[in-house]
Amino acid sequence: MKFKAGKDWKPAISGVVRGLRAEKGFKQADLAEGLGIPVNGLSLIENGHRDLSMVEFFRLCEITKVSPVEAVTRMVKLIEG
């Protein structure tokens, strides 16, 4: 399986974060609080202007009750089209 590097990951990560938030019915403020970041930080992540840390990633998975494997699988699907 080939993966594209660099700029292709940010849209996939932001798409999964935004998608999980919407799918689970969270408002930005609520998810940001759970992640321990300001709302504008979450907005930057969702728009591909800020990286998601590993700690934030695992918190996202816990909050949304989606396994890390499932979250990464969703990212790969977005990259591969």
N, C-alpha and C positions, 0 to 999 in steps of 0.2 A: 504494500500500500504506500503510495507516494503522498507526501504532505507538502503543501506550499508553505514557504517560510515568510517571515516578515509581515508585511502589511495585511495579509489575508487573515491573520488571527484576530486582530482587533475588531473587525466587523462581526466575526463569528462570536467572539466573547460578548460583545455589546448586544448582539442579537439574542443570545441565550439569556443574558441577564434581564433584558427588557421583556423577553418572551415569558420567562419564568415568573417575573413579577406580575405581568398581566394575567397569565394562566392561573396563578394562585390568588389573584384578587387583592394584591398589596398596593397601597398607595406608595409613591416614592418616599414620602416622609417615614412611613412605617418600616419599609425595608431598609432604608438608610439607617434608621435607629438600630435595627437589629444587627446590621453590619458594623455598627460603631463608627459610621462616617457621616459627614454632613450631607444634606440633600443635594447640594450642588456637586459634591463628590460623586454621588450616584448618577446624577445627570451626566456628568463628564464621562463616566464609565459607559453608560447606556448610549452615548453618542460617539464613542470611540476616541475620546480625547484624554482618557486616563486609564492606566493599566489597573487590572484587578489583582490584588495581592493574593498569595496562596491562602493566607488566613481568611481573607474576605471570601474567597472562593468556597472554602469549606464551611464557613458560616452561612453563605448563600444556600449551599446544599442542605444544611441542617434546617434552616428556616423554611425552605420550600419543600422539604422532605423528598428531595430528589438525590439519588446517589451521585457521588462524584463521577462514577463511570458513565451514568446516564447523561450527566451534564456535558462531559467531554464528548460523548458520542453525538450529542446534538450539535456541538461545535464543529466536529469533523464533517457531519452531514451538510452543514452550511458552507463549509470550505469546499467540499467536493461537488456541491450543487446538486 
